[in-house]
Amino acid sequence: MSRSLCKRIAGALAVAAIAGGSLTLSAGQASAAPECHSPVFTGCVWINNVTSNVHSFRLQVRQPNGHRWTRCLVGTWPGHSSTYPDVWFSAPDEVVTTAYTGGNCESWSKTDNWQRRWSGPNSNQWWVLNAE
């Protein structure tokens, strides 16, 4: 098999894996003024994690057109805020949020011992999850 054909196949497999599977994203450091560059009418994800033991969150989003996607948001620590400028959704989307005590949305660590409240998007295009 030629080298260029191998590269094409590897690229196609990578795109298929991203499009068809779930994706794990790490948090960026929360700064005084993080930037969200989401498309118009959407907002990025900001998590205020004031729980005592949650280390990752899974977002399951269903768009009005029926398209669904899932993301595992890692890198959030109890007592800290985390931003995810590469994850966004819009107001009409249905968002289900699940919390995990494990660091990578492991099913064994799912917890129902937390309160969630989404607000936004704010003037800087951030949807804020207050996790308590």
Backbone hydrogen bonds in HBPLUS format (Angstrom, degrees):
<---DONOR---> <-ACCEPTOR-->    atom                        ^
c    i                          cat <-CA-CA->   ^        H-A-AA   ^      H-
h    n   atom  resd res      DA  || num        DHA   H-A  angle D-A-AA Bond
n    s   type  num  typ     dist DA aas  dist angle  dist       angle   num
A0006-CYS N   A0002-SER O   3.07 MM   4  6.37 154.9  2.13 148.1 155.0     1
A0007-LYS N   A0003-ARG O   3.02 MM   4  6.33 154.8  2.08 148.1 154.6     2
A0008-ARG N   A0004-SER O   3.02 MM   4  6.26 154.5  2.08 143.5 150.2     3
A0009-ILE N   A0005-LEU O   2.96 MM   4  6.19 162.4  1.99 152.1 156.4     4
A0010-ALA N   A0006-CYS O   2.92 MM   4  6.10 163.4  1.95 150.1 155.0     5
A0011-GLY N   A0007-LYS O   2.91 MM   4  6.06 158.2  1.96 147.4 153.4     6
A0012-ALA N   A0008-ARG O   2.92 MM   4  6.13 159.3  1.97 149.3 154.9     7
A0013-LEU N   A0009-ILE O   2.91 MM   4  6.13 157.9  1.96 151.2 157.2     8
A0014-ALA N   A0010-ALA O   2.99 MM   4  6.19 153.1  2.06 145.1 152.3     9
A0015-VAL N   A0011-GLY O   3.03 MM   4  6.28 162.3  2.06 150.8 154.9    10
A0016-ALA N   A0012-ALA O   2.95 MM   4  6.11 160.9  1.98 147.5 153.2    11
A0017-ALA N   A0013-LEU O   2.90 MM   4  6.05 153.6  1.97 145.8 152.8    12
A0018-ILE N   A0014-ALA O   3.07 MM   4  6.31 157.3  2.13 148.2 153.6    13
A0019-ALA N   A0015-VAL O   2.90 MM   4  6.07 165.4  1.92 154.0 158.5    14
A0020-GLY N   A0016-ALA O   2.87 MM   4  5.80 154.8  1.93 146.4 152.8    15
A0021-GLY N   A0017-ALA O   3.01 MM   4  5.50 147.5  2.12 135.4 142.3    16
A0072-CYS N   A0023-LEU O   3.06 MM  49  6.35 163.3  2.09 148.5 153.4    17
A0025-LEU N   A0072-CYS O   2.93 MM  47  6.24 166.3  1.95 170.0 173.1    18
A0074-VAL N   A0025-LEU O   2.93 MM  49  6.11 170.7  1.94 164.4 167.0    19
A0027-ALA N   A0074-VAL O   2.98 MM  47  6.14 120.9  2.34 134.9 149.9    20
A0028-GLY N   A0083-THR O   2.96 MM  55  5.43 175.0  1.96 165.3 164.7    21
A0042-THR N   A0039-PRO O   3.21 MM   3  5.76 135.6  2.42 142.3 139.2    22
A0043-GLY N   A0089-PHE O   2.96 MM  46  5.79 150.8  2.04 152.3 157.9    23
A0089-PHE N   A0043-GLY O   3.14 MM  46  5.79 146.6  2.26 150.9 153.7    24
A0044-CYS N   A0125-GLN O   2.80 MM  81  6.31 142.6  1.94 165.3 157.5    25
A0127-TRP N   A0044-CYS O   2.67 MM  83  5.80 178.6  1.67 170.7 170.2    26
A0084-TYR N   A0045-VAL O   2.78 MM  39  5.18 151.1  1.86 171.5 168.4    27
A0046-TRP N   A0127-TRP O   2.89 MM  81  6.05 147.6  2.00 170.0 171.0    28
A0129-LEU N   A0046-TRP O   2.82 MM  83  6.20 163.6  1.84 164.4 169.9    29
A0047-ILE N   A0082-SER O   2.78 MM  35  5.23 168.6  1.80 160.8 164.7    30
A0082-SER N   A0047-ILE O   2.87 MM  35  5.23 150.6  1.96 143.8 153.6    31
A0048-ASN N   A0129-LEU O   2.85 MM  81  6.06 169.2  1.86 161.7 165.1    32
A0131-ALA N   A0048-ASN O   2.96 MM  83  6.04 164.2  1.99 155.3 160.6    33
A0049-ASN N   A0080-HIS O   2.95 MM  31  5.50 154.9  2.01 151.9 153.6    34
A0079-GLY N   A0049-ASN O   2.52 MM  30  5.49 137.6  1.69 143.4 158.8    35
A0050-VAL N   A0131-ALA O   2.81 MM  81  5.84 155.0  1.87 164.3 169.7    36
A0055-HIS N   A0100-TYR O   2.88 MM  45  6.14 157.0  1.94 153.2 158.9    37
A0056-SER N   A0100-TYR O   3.27 MM  44  5.27 146.2  2.39 148.2 146.3    38
A0100-TYR N   A0056-SER O   2.92 MM  44  5.27 146.1  2.04 164.2 158.4    39
A0057-PHE N   A0073-LEU O   3.03 MM  16  5.16 158.3  2.08 140.2 146.9    40
A0073-LEU N   A0057-PHE O   2.66 MM  16  5.16 173.7  1.67 171.9 170.1    41
A0058-ARG N   A0098-THR O   2.85 MM  40  5.12 159.5  1.89 146.9 153.9    42
A0098-THR N   A0058-ARG O   2.96 MM  40  5.12 156.8  2.01 145.4 152.6    43
A0059-LEU N   A0071-ARG O   2.87 MM  12  5.31 161.2  1.90 157.9 162.9    44
A0071-ARG N   A0059-LEU O   2.94 MM  12  5.31 154.0  2.01 148.4 156.4    45
A0060-GLN N   A0096-VAL O   2.90 MM  36  5.10 157.1  1.95 149.1 156.0    46
A0096-VAL N   A0060-GLN O   2.87 MM  36  5.10 164.2  1.90 147.9 153.3    47
A0061-VAL N   A0069-TRP O   2.84 MM   8  5.40 169.4  1.86 168.0 170.5    48
A0069-TRP N   A0061-VAL O   2.97 MM   8  5.40 150.8  2.06 148.0 156.1    49
A0062-ARG N   A0094-GLU O   2.88 MM  32  5.09 156.9  1.93 145.9 153.6    50
A0094-GLU N   A0062-ARG O   2.88 MM  32  5.09 171.4  1.88 151.9 151.4    51
A0063-GLN N   A0067-HIS O   2.83 MM   4  5.35 171.7  1.84 170.5 170.0    52
A0066-GLY N   A0063-GLN O   2.84 MM   3  5.42 161.9  1.87 126.8 129.6    53
A0080-HIS N   A0077-TRP O   3.02 MM   3  5.53 143.4  2.16 149.8 145.9    54
A0087-VAL N   A0084-TYR O   3.13 MM   3  5.60 164.8  2.15 121.5 122.5    55
A0093-ASP N   A0090-SER O   3.08 MM   3  5.56 150.7  2.17 113.9 122.8    56
A0111-THR N   A0099-ALA O   3.01 MM  12  5.76 163.0  2.04 144.0 143.5    57
A0101-THR N   A0109-SER O   2.87 MM   8  5.12 164.0  1.90 137.2 138.3    58
A0109-SER N   A0106-GLU O   2.92 MM   3  5.60 153.9  1.99 119.9 127.9    59
A0110-LYS N   A0107-SER O   3.31 MM   3  5.49 170.2  2.32 113.4 113.4    60
A0132-GLU N   A0115-GLN O   2.85 MM  17  5.00 168.1  1.86 149.6 153.5    61
A0117-ARG N   A0130-ASN O   3.17 MM  13  5.22 129.9  2.43 129.1 142.1    62
A0130-ASN N   A0117-ARG O   2.90 MM  13  5.22 176.0  1.90 148.9 150.0    63
A0119-SER N   A0128-VAL O   2.91 MM   9  5.26 142.1  2.05 141.8 153.7    64
A0128-VAL N   A0119-SER O   2.80 MM   9  5.26 164.8  1.82 159.7 163.3    65
A0122-ASN N   A0126-TRP O   2.96 MM   4  5.41 153.2  2.03 135.2 138.8    66
A0125-GLN N   A0122-ASN O   2.95 MM   3  5.26 156.5  2.00 123.3 122.8    67
